[in-house]
């Protein structure tokens, strides 16, 4: 094979990590797996999907127009949802930052890091709704249970994100700081915090947005907030009212997204 | 291998006549892959030394060992007469100011705050961790910044400073530490030549005023000839040349670097495995 032909061939296979045929085969394989899974779940039973579509249409007809008369009733619950999300996120944050520091290998010995990471993983294993059930058992019905559930859930995720963040800090800075005699407390105060403050706050905002969405369902298990009304309207088939609830939640989520986008723009992009 | 120097060592460790003394230093990050192959150096107090050499010669590794950041698997290193290879007491670490290649400044802190970090060796309690520094230290940090022409930038976050300004903040932080030896790892390599010359001139001036010993990794022969009083050339883990800085010409340096490497003697005894503490 001449030089030119060799170069041609190389050009033809640019951008394929495994070569075009192998990657094509891999793509086909993935489609086959998807098809098999869907088949097992009954996706290809034509009658079922058709019936589903008809059900959906009837459901949608009953959902509109939304019953706005219940707004005064659900207003308080919506506020409670917002309060739960705020309190739960901040409470979780208070524990996430130190736990994240304990879980970063650049600061603490391996045994401490392993213990901290195990705790985070254990907390993450329990889904937020299950945390809510647990907290209802522990502190009884109401928003306190929801707040604590969100706090636990937040710790599981934020601590992990923070640990990764802290480990990503330029080792040269830590080295230089250790070189001048800084102790761990100084590293946390003068390196960890200033080097990662933006990302820490950005992820905190993300968690808040997420918790607002999550807190709306906690009422399903009696842990306070708007979810209580969702549950009632759903089980009494008051779909027009359910629509109103969903619309107010949508409004709340959009408002929070807007607020956090504004905070990011205003405070985080320009350190 | 070290026995001929034994008497010298004992003399050094009782009465320091060298600021930095390196004797037959070997180092590897992975077993068998030697980065330093028997380096020996003797830097007198007040010396302004440059270490030159191609990339990968082991210059940074040598600096990090001298700064006490890496273990010493083989050989001896004395800092101000204290044996570094036997572990350095924390008090001694303060005597050595180390400026890493990327400076290691905290970008989210102001210039003044970064300089104040140099005082942590003297005040390592909880008060400083909470942000309370003695007034005298704050004034001293400010005076150091002013001496380096950065008085107006004291309140500016490092991320907003230019490369040359950051260099000077790093110097001020090191001086704040009140060291006797300054180690700087290619810390002017990001600056253009005139700016690098400016920074080095200031460093030399400040070092002379305080009687500091300075060891720098440098790439530019012009800077070495102008500012250093002594030069050592490191190549593939060994010192291949040592002379007064002015005596090393550009052609001579090129010849040294381009010369084929000598076969290296492999150490007889199985060495300890060095572990990078950051890993």
Interface residues (C-beta under 8 A of the other chain):
Chain A: X106 X170 X171 X172 X173 X175 X176 X177 X178 X179 X180 X181 X182 X183 X185 X186 X188 X189 X190 X191 X193 X194 X195 X197 X198 X271
Chain B: X67 X68 X69 X90 X93 X94 X96 X97 X98 X99 X100 X101 X102 X103 X104 X105 X106 X107 X108 X109 X113 X117 X118 X120 X121 X122 X124 X126 X128 X129 X130 X131 X157 X159 X173 X174 X177 X278
